[in-house]
Every structure is written in C-alpha cells, then in structure tokens.
Amino acid sequence: MQLREKLLISGDAGSGKTLAMVGIAVKVLSTTPRKTFWIDCDEGLGRFREPFLADWDDELGGDGRFVYYKTEDWEAFYRAYKDIKTKWSAWDWVFVDRVDMEWTQVQNYYDTGRRLATEAELAQQYLDARISQRGQETSEEKRSKDKPPESIPVGTDWQLINGAYYSVVYDLYGPGNASRKNINVVMSALAMPRDRFYSPKDDSKERKRDPRDFPRFGMRLEGQKDLPGQCEGHLYLQWESAGYTVSTVKDRQRSLMDSVPINLVDPLGDPISGGLVEAYERVVGVKLGV
C-alpha cells in the first residue's frame, strides 16, 4: 500500500535543507508525472531554481509541473496554499521551505491587526472569542460594541492565531484536504543548539516536555511546538568534518540513519546523484516514496 510522504527536514543554517528538498523535487519531476508546488518562505531556492528546476518551472518556461510561490508574510503564505489547492491532483507534492518562519509570521500578522478581512471584522472576532470563552460579556464589552473598532482593547488572541496557523500547516500534515487527496508533503525547519534557548540550570517542565527538542543531537526546532509530532518522518542534516550528513530523528515507515554522508556540496552537480534520495534509499532499502 502506497503511503503519502509527510517528511520534515531540519538542520542549522547552511546544513543543506533546501538543496536536499531540491533533490527530492527533481526526483519526483524526472521520474513521475506528478506536479510539485514549492512555497519559499525565506528565498532559499534562489540559487538552485534555474539550474535544477527550469525544465519544469512554470515561470521559467518549463512544462508547468513545478509551481513556485515566494511568500514574504502570512497573507502571502495563506494565499499561496489556497491557490495550490485549486491546482493539485492526487499524489502531487507540496514543498514548504522554512515552515518554522510562518509561526512568527502568523503572530505578527494578527497582532498588528491585519487579516484577510476588514478591521471591523477582526475586532469583532476578537471580542466574540473572549465572550464565548467566559460565557458572558462584561458591561464594558457591551459598551464597546457601539464604539469604533480601534477603541476595543485587543490583545494577543491565541485561539485565533493557532486556528489560522493550523488551517494551513495542519491541513497539509494532518487529516485535512491534503490527506483526502493523498498529497505528499516535505517541509524544512531551522534547528538550533538547545543551549541558545535554555540556561544550563534550567530544569523546568517546559524544557523537559518541549516536543521541539531532540536531545540526542543537542538541538531544538524553531517554530510551532506541534510541528514535529505532525510529521511521519523527521531527518536532521548537519555539516561535519567529512561533509554533509543525514540522521533520522524519527521515522514511522523506515529504518533509521545515523550520520550517513550525503553529497550536497556541488551546486552545479546533479542533486540526485549521491544526494539525500540516494542516501535514504541505499541505507534503508526502501524508496523514499517517489
């Protein structure tokens, strides 16, 4: 039985996350009839897009099976995903480079009062959410309904922020629209040393239970805390003295890898040859799902 891919690729800056994803995209495009959609959250694809993907890139004169979206904020990210859903077919692929950035973007977007609606609608949604949580409205809130929207005291509404974030990211990884279409999903996220987040003496419950930590590598994911639990496979890339390596943080379908060398060094070479796809299939003996 074929299972859709739900893969997270993490690593510190410069560890090869984008090029590893390019290798998977090229493999898909060159060996299957599937379309691929790439959401670029930090312009990481710039130097790889033309030499590797021009044959399929819709904007570069290719056959249209590679569709690229540059997203500078949450609204652009949301609109990109909305557009992708009108174009995808069963077993197509969606790549999201630096999905961790969207957790910050969605917070910034809603905290500054901007949304895919009017300011008045946003203010009313904040007010209604507070009232529904308590079951009744205060006399001050009753008076606020008759005032201009900007006079309503609006704080950070985590219910709204989480709902907006999950409407895209969880819809891709979880039992949403992507699941019903068997869409394959590959995302990358920045991982940084844990000591940048915690002091050596920090023994709090928050540190012990944070699902973004993977202590075996001394690293912690950036972004929303539920992201690691939503993926089926999580690969960690790093640059070591011997070159780029890939290790498995978790995988529910295949065997584990530990610091397996991969060739991601030559930007003009073939990202498949000696790359992530080959390393994965060579070590685990099972195809990556393309």
Secondary structure, 3 states (H helix, E strand, C coil): CCCCCEEEEEECCCCCHHHHHHHHHHHHHHHCCCCEEEEECCCCCHHHHHHHHCCCEHHHCCCCCEEEEECCCHHHHHHHHHHHCCCCCCCCEEEEECCCHHHHHHHHHHHCCCCCCCHHHHHHHHHHHHHHHHCCCCHHHHHHCCCCHHHCCCCCCHHHHHHHHHHHHHHHHCCCHHHHCCCEEEEEEEEEEHHHCCCCCCCCHHHHHCCCEEHHHCEEECCCCCHHHHCCEEEEEEEECCEEEEEEEEECCCCCCCCEECCCCCCCCCCCCCCHHHHHHHHHCCCCCC
